[in-house]
Amino acid sequence: PHESNQHWRLYLGRSRPRTSVEEYSWSPISRDNPSLLSQFGHLYIKNLNYHKQIVTFLPYLIYSQSRYLSDPANPEALQSESPKGKIGITGKYRISSNITLDWAIRPDFAQIETDALQIDVNTTFALAYPEKRPLFMEGSDIFGTPINAIYTRSINDPIAALKLTGKVGKTSIGYIGAYDEYTPWGSSPSRSIVSLWQARRSLYQI
């Protein structure tokens, strides 16, 4: 929120499995309280100064390494797997007050809400899931059509993506370009290049 004084709820935790599961948290967590959200810590931010944002960047880095017991009878017989990592960045550039350019390289969608379960056996039509990824949601009204001709969820795992949305006079414009890592198309999913253009013009205004 664009407010000078802000109150955030924050949870920082770490799991440390050994002979039993140990969990450490920044704020006290009671197992007798069924609500985890209500036990989050308090973070107060005061006297923030906001400036007009023209360019924004949001990089991320994920690193993980797993360990397992090679001998169940020996709690100290721990073996480490190879570390795994992922890095990426998303950004936004406001070309003007009416035109915005969004882009991403290896975007991370792990925090997105999971899809509701649908039965996909003996269905007449292919299943369609709502778009929940912020990169594709903003300005999605520009890409709407009466017959649902554009389905951005078919861009499954983009290596890089670019989206331009805005309005020039009475004309709304939109472009989505993506290089997809794993496109579920046909019997052999593979990489693909996606390019979508959309323009809509208002003939009159009430």
N, C-alpha and C positions, 0 to 999 in steps of 0.2 A: 504493500500500500504506500501511496505517496503522502506520508505523514512524517512530521519531524520527530515525533515521539512514538515509539512502537513497542508493543509487548508481544514477544514470541514465546511459544512453547517448544522446547527442544529435548530430544532424547538421544543420548550417546551411549552405546552399549558395546560390549565385547563378549563373545562366547569363547570359553576355553575348555574344550573337552579333554578329560583325562580318564581316570577310573570312573568319574561321574562328571556330569555337565556342570561347569561353573560359569556364571554370568556376572559380569561387572557392569555397572551403570553409573552414569554421572549423577543422576538423581535417585533417591531412595525408591525402590519398587517393592511393594508388598504383594505377596502371592494371595493374600486374603481379599485383595481388591480386584474384582473381575475386569475393571476398566484400566487398560494400560495408558490410554491417552490422557486421562485425568491426572496421572502421576508424572507426566513430563515435567522437566525443569523449566524455570522461568528465566527468560532472557529479555532484559530491558535495554532498549536502544534510544538514546536521547539526542536531540539537537542535530538531526540529519539535515544536510543541505542538498537539495535536488537541483540538478541542472538539466537542461534540455538534452536528451539523448539522441544522437544521430547514428552512432555506430555502437553496437553492443556485441560482446563475445562471451561465450559460456563454454570453456573447455572442461574436460573431465578426464580422469585417469582411474582405472580400476585395476587393482592387483589382488590376486588371491593365490594361496598355496595350501594344499590339503596334506594332512598327515594321518596315517592309519597304523593300527597295531598289526605287525607281522606275526606276532605270537600272542594269542589271546591270554595265555597263562603268564605272560611277562608284561606288566604295565609300562615298562621302560623301553620295550622293543618297538619304538616308533620309527616309521619310514616316511620320508618326505617325497611327495610327488613333485613333478616339475612345476615351477610357478607359471601362472597364467596372467595375462594382462591385456587390457584394451584401452585405447586412447582415442579421443575424438574431440570435435568442437562444433558448436552451432553459433550462428551469428545473425544479426539483423542490421540492415542499413536503410535508414529512412531517406530515400532519394528526394522526396518532397513531402509536404503535409498530406498528400493524397496517394502517394506511391511508396510501397515498402518492398524491400528485397530481403528474403529470408534464405539462408543457406546452411548446409551442414555437411560435415565430413565424418563418416562413421558415427552417426547419431546414436545415442543410448536411449532406448525406450523401456528400460527395465522397470521404471517407476510407474508406467502406465497401468491403469486398472485392467484386469483381465476380462476377457469376453465372457458373456453369459453362455452357458451350455446350450447347444442346439442339437437336435437329432438330425443326423445326416445320412440316414438309411432310408432307401426307397423314397427319396424326395424328387418331386417333379422339376424343381428349379435349384440352381446352385445357391448355397448359403451366402448371405451377405451380412457382414458385420459393420456396425457403425464405426466411423473414424474417431479415434481418441487421441491420436498423436498430435501434440501442439504444432509441429512443423507443418502439418497438412490441414489442421483445423482452422487456423486463422485465415480469414478471407474465403472460407469454403462456400459461402453463399454465391460467390461469383461463378463457381464451377457447377452449381446446381442446374439440372435439366429436368424437364417433365418426365423423361423416360429413363433417368438414372444412367446416362451414357458414360459418366466418369465415375470410376470406382478406385479411389486412391489406395485402398487396402491391398490392391494387387501389387503395389510397390512394397514388397515384403521386408527386405533387409537392405536398405540403400547404403552403398559405399559412399556416395556423394549425392546431394540433392540441392535443387535451386528452385525457389518459388518467387514469382513477381506478381504482386496484386496491387490494384489501385484504381483510380478513376481519373480520367482526363475529360473535362467538360461533362457531357452527358453519356460518355462511353466508359463502362467498367471493363477492365482488362485483367486477364490472369494467365499465368504461364507456370507450368510445373515441369521440371526436367530432372531425371534421376538415373543413376547407374546402379542397378539392383544386383545384389550379390546372389540372391536365391529366389527366383521368380517361379512360383508354383503354376506352371503353364504346361498342360499336357502330361504325358507320362514321364518326362525327363526334365525336371526343373533345372534351370541354369541361369547364368547371368543375362541381363537384358538392359536395353536403353529405353527409357520412357520419356516422351515429349508430348505435352498437352497444352493446347492453346484454347482460350475462351475469351470471347468479347460479347458484351451486351450493351445495347444503346437504348436510352430512354427517349421515346418519341415525343412524349409530352409529360408534364407534371401537373398533378392536381393541387 
